[in-house]
């Protein structure tokens, strides 16, 4: 691997650098979790950005010596949609732009989510999925989205959200359960080991799933209530994981009823053994290896390599919160996708029209997602979510609850 593609990713909780050889498929990923204070379940953006600045060069230095990268790929924002932005990605983007300029090689930006999909496809031995249409789950600390993915005009995966959680992300529920049980943050791996030790039958909650969407916000209260009743930690852990599994499985079934497509599972939560066993058996889902389930830079390198080989136009320079990539006029969607998208949209519109939402006027509180430049400080969870900030008439306080649909 003398002439690989270099990948860089600086997400909310991991600093990553990778080298990928597209001819052999060989890769090496070097990553480091950011330091989170004991008992905390989040970092401010300023802290995350500072730690990336301190440690990114260390991860690059762990790659084999003597490499001569032919291109550089970097994640510059959480998702490939307009307005998606997080300052932590600036650390990686600045380093990548500098490296590409000095080496005289092309730079290929992508989103953090697109990198997750590419890394999962590679490690599952399913890179061919990126050449066609498929369904994908991105389940992580800040995201719980069911996506319809098809090749984009720019050579990157074009992922459209068609389902998932409407409030609390699966990873957030896991981390809060882990905090309740005294587990270190992030709690995913430890909670997975804990739930494997559960031998007694557990009657998990089944969230209501409609049009592939569900809510997990009420599950935290049920987890806390179960723990207060004196349930063993293993039981609490299994209850949490099976509740997430029930919601994901039902949403997957609803999507597949509309369009029979392969299903790829990405994100740190999808490294859970129970999720992999059940979803593989029922739907034949493909999963990333544990190393590439969580945040990594391999996906950015894979996407850069695919663009480099001539499947996409020459790269353009995008700002960190740059424009959304959209298909050119006249590029229609496939027939097998139209029933899925249309039926879900019709159902949501019908349901919305049948309901009347009345809100009393007032200035007490307003939930809004804003960029850090407009605030004295911001908060963040894992995996690139753009967190809302609770605005009041007198104060602006960071709120550690994510709205995954806004970034």
C-alpha positions in Angstrom: 0.0 0.0 0.0 2.5 2.6 -1.2 0.2 4.8 -3.2 -3.1 4.8 -1.3 -5.9 7.3 -0.8 -5.8 9.2 2.4 -9.0 9.7 4.4 -9.6 12.0 7.3 -12.7 12.3 9.6 -13.0 14.5 12.7 -16.5 13.7 14.1 -17.9 14.6 17.4 -16.2 11.8 19.3 -13.4 10.3 17.3 -10.4 11.6 15.5 -9.6 9.4 12.5 -7.1 9.0 9.7 -7.0 6.1 7.2 -5.2 4.8 4.1 -7.0 2.8 1.5 -5.7 1.0 -1.6 -8.5 0.7 -4.1 -6.6 -1.9 -6.2 -6.2 -4.5 -3.4 -9.0 -3.3 -1.0 -6.4 -3.1 1.8 -7.0 -0.4 4.4 -5.7 0.8 7.7 -7.8 3.0 10.0 -6.2 4.9 13.0 -8.6 6.5 15.4 -8.8 7.9 18.9 -11.9 8.6 21.0 -12.0 12.2 22.3 -11.7 12.5 26.1 -15.0 12.9 27.8 -15.2 13.8 31.5 -16.4 11.0 33.8 -20.2 11.0 34.1 -20.7 13.3 31.1 -22.6 12.3 28.0 -21.5 15.0 25.7 -18.8 17.5 24.6 -19.1 21.1 23.7 -18.1 21.8 20.1 -15.2 24.0 21.2 -13.8 21.1 23.3 -14.2 18.6 20.4 -12.6 20.9 17.9 -9.7 21.6 20.3 -9.0 17.9 20.9 -9.1 17.2 17.1 -6.5 19.9 16.6 -4.3 18.3 19.3 -4.6 14.7 18.1 -5.2 14.5 14.4 -1.5 14.6 13.5 -0.9 11.6 15.9 -3.4 9.5 14.0 -1.9 10.4 10.6 1.5 9.5 12.2 0.3 6.0 13.0 -0.2 5.2 9.3 2.6 3.3 7.6 5.7 5.4 6.8 6.6 6.3 3.2 3.0 6.5 1.9 2.5 8.7 -1.2 -1.2 9.4 -1.3 -2.8 9.8 -4.7 -5.8 11.7 -3.4 -7.3 12.9 -0.1 -10.9 12.3 1.1 -12.4 14.2 4.0 -15.7 14.5 5.7 -16.7 18.2 6.0 -20.2 18.0 7.4 -22.6 15.6 9.1 -25.0 15.0 6.2 -25.1 16.0 2.5 -28.0 18.4 2.9 -28.2 22.1 2.9 -27.4 23.7 6.3 -25.7 20.6 7.7 -22.8 22.0 9.7 -20.6 21.2 12.8 -17.4 23.0 13.7 -15.6 19.8 14.7 -15.3 18.9 11.0 -13.2 22.0 10.3 -10.2 20.4 12.0 -10.2 17.6 9.4 -11.1 19.7 6.5 -8.3 22.2 7.1 -5.7 19.4 7.5 -7.0 17.7 4.4 -6.9 20.8 2.3 -3.4 21.6 3.4 -2.2 18.1 2.7 -3.8 18.0 -0.8 -2.2 21.4 -1.6 1.3 20.4 -0.5 1.1 17.0 -2.2 -0.4 18.3 -5.4 -3.2 15.7 -5.3 -7.0 16.2 -5.7 -9.2 16.7 -2.6 -12.6 15.0 -2.5 -15.1 16.2 0.3 -17.9 14.1 1.5 -20.3 14.0 4.4 -19.8 12.0 7.6 -22.9 10.0 6.8 -21.8 9.2 3.3 -18.5 8.0 4.8 -20.4 5.7 7.2 -22.2 4.1 4.2 -19.1 3.5 2.2 -17.1 2.1 5.1 -20.0 -0.3 5.9 -20.3 -1.4 2.3 -16.5 -2.1 2.1 -16.2 -4.0 5.3 -19.3 -6.1 4.5 -17.9 -7.0 1.2 -20.7 -5.2 -0.6 -19.0 -2.2 -2.3 -21.2 -3.0 -5.3 -24.2 -1.6 -3.4 -22.8 1.9 -4.0 -23.4 1.4 -7.7 -27.2 0.9 -7.3 -30.2 1.5 -5.0 -30.4 0.1 -1.5 -31.9 0.9 1.9 -29.6 1.8 4.8 -29.7 2.3 8.5 -27.5 4.9 10.0 -27.8 4.2 13.7 -25.4 6.0 16.0 -25.1 8.4 19.0 -26.7 11.3 17.1 -28.5 9.7 14.2 -31.2 7.0 13.8 -32.2 7.3 10.2 -33.6 4.8 7.6 -32.3 6.0 4.2 -33.0 5.3 0.6 -29.6 5.5 -1.2 -28.9 5.7 -4.8 -25.8 6.8 -6.8 -25.5 10.6 -6.9 -24.6 12.7 -9.9 -21.4 13.6 -8.2 -20.3 10.0 -7.6 -21.3 10.1 -3.9 -24.2 8.2 -2.3 -27.4 10.2 -2.5 -29.1 9.3 0.8 -32.7 10.4 1.4 -34.2 9.9 4.8 -37.5 7.9 4.6 -37.8 6.9 8.3 -36.2 6.5 11.7 -36.6 8.2 15.0 -38.5 11.5 15.3 -36.8 12.5 18.5 -34.2 10.6 20.7 -31.5 8.8 18.8 -30.9 5.1 19.5 -27.3 5.8 20.6 -28.5 8.5 23.0 -30.9 6.1 24.6 -28.0 3.6 25.0 -25.7 6.2 26.5 -28.3 7.4 28.9 -29.0 3.8 30.0 -25.3 3.3 30.3 -24.9 6.3 32.5 -27.8 5.0 34.7 -25.9 1.7 35.1 -22.6 3.4 35.8 -21.0 2.5 32.5 -18.3 4.6 30.8 -19.2 6.9 27.9 -19.7 6.0 25.1 -21.6 3.0 26.5 -22.5 1.0 23.4 -19.9 -1.8 23.7 -20.2 -2.2 27.4 -24.0 -2.3 27.3 -23.8 -4.9 24.5 -21.6 -7.1 26.7 -24.0 -6.6 29.6 -27.1 -7.5 27.7 -25.5 -10.7 26.5 -25.4 -11.9 30.1 -29.2 -11.7 30.4 -30.6 -15.2 30.7 -34.2 -14.4 31.9 -36.9 -13.6 29.4 -37.4 -9.8 28.9 -40.6 -8.3 27.6 -39.3 -5.3 25.7 -41.4 -2.4 24.7 -42.7 -2.1 21.1 -42.6 1.5 20.0 -45.4 2.4 17.6 -44.1 2.6 14.0 -46.0 4.4 11.3 -44.7 5.2 7.9 -41.2 3.8 9.0 -41.0 6.5 11.8 -41.0 6.0 15.5 -40.3 7.8 18.8 -37.8 6.7 21.5 -38.2 9.7 23.8 -40.5 7.9 26.2 -38.2 4.9 26.5 -35.8 6.6 28.8 -38.5 6.9 31.5 -39.3 3.2 31.1 -35.6 2.3 31.4 -35.3 4.4 34.6 -38.5 2.9 36.0 -37.2 -0.7 35.4 -33.9 0.1 37.1 -35.7 1.7 40.1 -37.7 -1.6 40.5 -34.4 -3.3 41.2 -34.1 -5.1 37.9 -30.6 -6.6 37.3 -28.3 -4.4 35.1 -28.3 -7.2 32.5 -32.1 -7.1 32.3 -32.1 -3.3 32.0 -29.5 -3.5 29.2 -31.5 -6.2 27.3 -34.7 -4.2 27.6 -33.0 -1.2 26.1 -31.5 -3.0 23.2 -34.6 -5.1 22.4 -36.7 -2.0 22.4 -34.5 -0.4 19.8 -34.5 -3.6 17.9 -38.3 -3.8 17.8 -38.6 -0.3 16.4 -35.8 -0.8 13.8 -37.2 -4.2 12.7 -40.7 -2.9 12.2 -39.6 0.2 10.3 -37.4 -2.1 8.1 -40.4 -4.4 7.4 -42.6 -1.4 6.4 -39.9 -0.1 4.0 -39.3 -3.5 2.4 -43.0 -3.9 1.9 -42.9 -0.9 -0.4 -39.6 -1.7 -2.2 -37.6 -4.9 -2.2 -34.0 -3.6 -1.9 -30.9 -4.7 -0.1 -30.4 -3.3 3.4 -27.1 -2.1 4.7 -26.5 -1.3 8.4 -24.0 1.4 9.5 -23.2 3.3 12.6 -21.8 2.4 16.0 -25.2 1.1 17.4 -25.3 -1.5 14.6 -22.3 -3.2 16.0 -24.6 -4.6 18.8 -24.6 -8.4 18.5 -28.3 -8.8 19.2 -29.2 -6.3 16.4 -26.9 -8.1 14.0 -28.3 -11.5 14.8 -31.9 -10.7 14.6 -31.8 -8.3 11.6 -29.6 -10.6 9.6 -31.8 -13.6 10.2 -35.1 -11.7 9.3 -34.0 -9.4 6.5 -30.6 -10.6 5.4 -29.1 -7.2 6.3 -25.4 -6.5 5.6 -23.3 -5.1 8.5 -20.0 -3.3 8.9 -17.3 -4.9 10.9 -17.1 -3.6 14.5 -14.0 -1.5 13.6 -15.9 0.3 10.8 -19.3 0.5 12.4 -18.3 3.4 14.5 -16.7 6.6 13.3 -13.7 6.1 10.9 -11.9 7.7 8.0 -11.9 4.7 5.7 -15.3 5.7 4.2 -14.0 9.1 3.2 -11.0 7.4 1.5 -13.2 4.9 -0.3 -15.4 7.6 -1.7 -12.4 9.7 -2.8 -11.0 6.6 -4.6 -14.3 6.0 -6.4 -14.4 9.7 -7.6 -10.8 9.6 -8.6 -11.2 6.7 -11.0 -13.4 8.9 -13.2 -16.9 8.1 -12.0 -17.6 11.7 -11.0 -16.9 15.2 -12.2 -13.7 17.0 -11.1 -13.9 17.9 -7.4 -15.1 21.3 -6.4 -14.2 23.3 -3.3 -17.0 23.2 -0.7 -17.2 25.2 2.4 -17.8 23.3 5.6 -21.5 24.0 5.5 -21.5 24.0 1.7 -24.4 23.6 -0.8 -26.4 20.4 -1.0 -25.6 18.1 -3.8 -28.6 17.6 -6.0 -29.2 15.5 -9.1 -29.4 17.5 -12.4 -32.8 18.2 -14.0 -34.3 15.3 -15.8 -32.6 12.6 -13.7 -35.6 10.6 -12.6 -35.9 8.1 -9.8 -36.2 4.5 -10.4 -39.7 2.8 -10.7 -39.1 0.6 -7.7 -38.4 3.6 -5.5 -41.4 5.7 -6.5 -44.0 3.6 -4.6 -41.9 3.8 -1.4 -41.3 7.5 -1.5 -44.8 8.5 -2.7 -46.7 6.2 -0.3 -44.8 7.4 2.7 -45.2 11.1 1.8 -48.9 10.6 1.1 -49.5 8.9 4.4 -47.6 11.7 6.3 -49.5 14.4 4.5 -52.9 12.7 5.2 -52.0 12.3 8.8 -50.9 15.9 9.1 -54.0 17.2 7.4 -56.2 15.2 9.8 -54.6 16.7 12.9 -54.8 20.3 14.1 -52.0 21.5 16.2 -52.6 24.6 18.3 -49.9 26.3 20.2 -50.5 29.1 22.7 -48.6 32.2 21.9 -45.9 33.0 24.3 -42.2 33.7 24.8 -41.3 31.1 27.4 -39.3 28.7 25.4 -38.3 28.0 21.8 -36.5 25.0 20.5 -34.2 25.9 17.6 -31.1 24.6 16.0 -28.5 27.3 15.3 -24.9 27.4 14.3 -22.3 27.9 17.0 -21.4 31.3 15.6 -24.7 32.7 17.0 -24.2 31.4 20.5 -21.8 31.8 23.3 -21.4 28.0 23.4 -22.9 24.9 21.9 -23.3 21.3 22.9 -23.0 18.1 21.0 -23.5 14.4 21.3 -21.8 11.7 19.3 -21.4 11.1 15.6 -22.0 14.5 14.2 -25.5 15.4 15.3 -26.4 19.1 15.3 -27.8 19.8 18.7 -30.7 22.2 19.4 -30.2 24.9 21.9 -32.9 25.9 24.4 -33.6 29.6 24.0 -35.3 31.5 26.7 -36.1 35.2 27.2 -33.2 35.6 29.6 -30.7 32.9 28.8 -29.3 30.6 26.2 -28.5 27.2 27.6 -27.0 24.2 25.8 -29.4 21.3 25.7 -28.1 17.7 25.4 -31.0 16.4 23.4 -30.7 16.1 19.7 -33.0 16.7 16.9 -31.5 14.5 14.2 -33.7 15.8 11.4 -32.3 19.3 11.3 -28.6 18.7 10.3 
